Amino acid sequence: MAADSALWCVVPAAGRGARFGAEVPKQYVSVAGKPLLRWTLERLAAHPRVAGIVVVLSAGDRWWSADEHIGGKPLLTATGGDERADSVLAGLVALETRVADDAFVLVHDAARPCVRDADITRLVELGSGAGGALLAAPLRDTLKRADADGRVAATEPRESRWRALTPQLFRRGELAAALARARADGAVVTDEAMAMERVGYRPLLVEGSDDNIKVTTPADLARVRALLAGN
């Protein structure tokens, strides 16, 4: 990939956010006057390496406002499925006429509005040379495994353990094929790297910032509000 190449980003936003417990899907919860998803899209669109974004929505989504551009860049929509992998695949298929099979794309969580520009830049620069990569954070806390009663069963080694973050960077065609294979096999993959791992790839781990938080609980949202207020 050329140093100045731009690439598209797929943002799966079809989830219901059941664990969050709000009246609206968590990606539409208001933060400082605008939906969480809007913060995420604006952050991505502001990066010079992003050419455009495709947001993947649930069928009948009634909270989405139909913008066609964001930050001066095209903003497309597609309809997703029940699982994250289905939605990412739908986004990749929606880009077939715009993005070549061998071109890289980014995939980023709708509820991660605090990703840093420098992390995206480093991911693209290192990941494109490695054939694919993801932002991740090494585990620093002691790791415990619980038993059925919620008591400690064992202390697990934390060496070589990482938390997977987003964005994740892969070639559009290769990722689409890996996700389609997982679906055909009946395998539930929880991120794009897992789909690629299943078909033999070894994605590069690129260390990202710990404050690249995914909003899953109200406590996460409180922290994100504080981070965005400081930007």
C-alpha positions in Angstrom: 0.0 0.0 0.0 1.4 3.4 -0.9 2.2 5.7 1.9 -0.6 8.1 0.9 -3.3 5.5 0.0 -6.7 6.0 1.4 -9.0 3.1 2.4 -12.6 2.5 3.3 -13.9 1.6 6.7 -16.7 -0.8 7.6 -18.6 0.1 10.9 -21.0 -2.7 12.0 -23.8 -0.9 13.9 -26.6 -3.5 13.8 -26.3 -4.7 17.4 -29.0 -4.2 20.0 -26.6 -3.7 22.9 -28.7 -5.9 25.2 -26.0 -5.9 27.9 -26.0 -2.1 28.0 -29.7 -2.0 29.1 -30.8 1.3 27.5 -34.1 2.1 25.8 -32.2 2.6 22.5 -29.3 0.6 21.1 -26.1 1.8 22.8 -24.7 3.2 19.5 -27.5 5.8 19.6 -27.2 6.8 23.3 -26.6 10.6 23.4 -23.1 11.9 24.4 -22.8 15.6 24.7 -25.7 16.2 22.4 -25.1 13.6 19.6 -25.3 9.8 19.3 -22.3 7.8 20.3 -22.2 6.4 16.7 -21.8 9.9 15.4 -18.8 10.5 17.5 -17.2 7.3 16.1 -18.0 8.2 12.5 -16.6 11.7 12.9 -13.4 10.4 14.5 -12.9 8.0 11.6 -13.8 10.5 8.8 -11.3 13.0 10.2 -8.4 10.6 9.6 -6.6 11.4 6.3 -6.2 7.7 5.4 -10.0 7.0 5.5 -11.6 7.4 2.0 -15.2 6.7 3.1 -17.3 4.7 5.5 -20.0 2.1 5.2 -22.3 1.8 8.3 -24.1 -1.5 8.6 -27.5 -1.1 10.2 -30.2 -3.5 11.4 -33.2 -4.0 9.2 -35.8 -1.3 10.1 -33.3 0.8 12.1 -35.4 3.8 13.1 -32.7 5.8 14.8 -30.3 6.4 11.9 -30.3 9.8 10.2 -29.6 9.4 6.5 -26.4 11.4 5.9 -24.6 10.8 2.6 -21.3 12.4 3.7 -19.4 12.9 6.9 -16.4 15.1 7.2 -16.5 15.6 3.5 -16.3 11.9 2.8 -18.9 9.5 1.4 -21.1 7.7 4.0 -22.9 4.6 2.8 -25.3 2.2 4.5 -25.9 -1.5 4.3 -28.2 -3.9 6.1 -26.6 -6.3 8.5 -27.6 -9.6 10.2 -28.0 -11.2 13.5 -24.2 -11.6 14.2 -21.4 -9.1 14.0 -19.7 -11.3 11.3 -22.8 -11.2 9.2 -22.9 -7.4 9.4 -19.2 -7.0 8.5 -19.6 -9.3 5.5 -22.6 -7.2 4.3 -20.5 -4.1 4.5 -17.7 -5.7 2.6 -20.1 -6.9 -0.1 -21.5 -3.3 -0.3 -18.0 -2.2 -1.2 -17.5 -4.6 -4.1 -17.9 -2.0 -6.8 -15.7 0.5 -5.0 -12.9 -1.5 -3.4 -10.8 -4.1 -5.2 -10.5 -7.6 -3.7 -6.8 -7.0 -2.9 -7.3 -3.6 -1.3 -7.2 -3.1 2.4 -10.2 -2.1 4.5 -10.6 -1.1 8.1 -13.3 -2.6 10.4 -14.2 -0.6 13.5 -16.7 -1.0 16.3 -19.6 1.5 16.3 -19.2 2.0 20.1 -15.5 2.8 20.1 -15.4 6.6 19.7 -12.1 7.3 21.3 -9.7 5.6 18.8 -6.6 7.8 18.3 -5.4 9.0 14.9 -1.9 7.9 15.7 -3.1 4.4 16.4 -4.9 4.2 13.0 -1.9 5.5 11.2 0.4 3.0 12.9 -2.1 0.1 12.2 -2.2 1.0 8.5 1.5 1.4 8.1 2.5 -1.8 9.9 -0.5 -3.9 9.0 -0.4 -3.4 5.3 3.1 -4.7 5.1 2.2 -7.7 7.3 -0.8 -8.7 5.2 -3.3 -7.8 8.0 -3.4 -6.6 11.5 -5.4 -5.4 14.5 -5.0 -2.9 17.2 -4.6 -4.7 20.6 -3.5 -4.0 24.1 -1.3 -6.4 26.1 -2.8 -7.7 29.4 -1.3 -6.0 32.4 -3.6 -7.2 35.2 -3.3 -10.6 36.9 -5.7 -13.0 35.1 -8.0 -15.3 37.1 -10.1 -18.2 35.8 -13.3 -18.8 37.7 -15.1 -22.0 38.6 -18.9 -22.5 38.4 -19.4 -20.9 41.8 -17.6 -17.7 41.0 -14.5 -18.7 43.0 -10.9 -18.6 41.7 -10.1 -21.9 39.9 -6.6 -20.8 38.8 -4.4 -17.9 38.0 -3.6 -17.8 34.3 -0.4 -16.6 32.8 -0.8 -13.2 31.3 2.4 -13.3 29.2 1.6 -13.1 25.4 -2.1 -12.4 26.2 -3.6 -9.4 24.4 -7.0 -7.7 24.3 -8.3 -7.3 20.8 -9.4 -3.8 19.8 -10.4 -2.2 16.6 -9.9 -1.0 13.9 -8.7 -4.2 12.3 -7.1 -4.1 8.8 -7.4 -6.8 6.2 -7.8 -7.2 2.4 -11.4 -6.9 1.4 -11.6 -10.1 -0.6 -9.7 -12.2 1.9 -11.7 -11.0 4.8 -15.0 -11.5 2.9 -14.0 -15.1 2.0 -13.0 -15.9 5.6 -16.3 -14.6 7.0 -18.3 -16.5 4.4 -16.3 -19.6 5.3 -17.0 -19.2 9.0 -20.7 -18.8 8.3 -20.8 -21.9 6.1 -19.1 -23.9 8.9 -21.5 -22.7 11.5 -18.7 -21.0 13.4 -19.3 -17.9 15.5 -16.4 -15.5 15.1 -16.3 -12.5 17.5 -13.9 -10.4 15.5 -12.4 -10.2 12.0 -9.0 -11.5 13.1 -10.6 -14.7 14.4 -12.2 -15.3 11.0 -8.8 -14.9 9.4 -7.1 -17.1 11.9 -9.5 -19.9 11.1 -8.3 -20.0 7.5 -4.6 -19.9 8.3 -3.7 -16.2 8.6 -1.6 -14.9 11.5 -2.6 -11.2 11.9 -0.1 -8.8 13.3 -0.8 -7.3 16.8 -0.3 -3.6 16.8 -0.3 -2.1 20.2 -3.0 0.5 20.7 -4.0 2.9 23.4 -5.8 1.6 26.5 -8.4 4.4 26.2 -9.7 3.0 22.9 -12.8 1.8 24.9 -15.7 -0.1 23.6 -18.9 1.0 25.3 -20.5 -2.2 26.7 -21.8 -1.0 30.2 -23.0 2.3 31.7 -19.6 2.5 33.4 -17.9 2.4 30.1 -20.1 5.2 28.8 -19.2 7.3 31.8 -15.5 6.9 31.1 -16.1 7.7 27.4 -18.0 10.8 28.3 -15.0 12.0 30.3 -12.6 11.2 27.5 -14.6 13.0 24.9 -15.1 16.0 27.1 -11.3 16.3 27.3 -10.8 16.3 23.5 
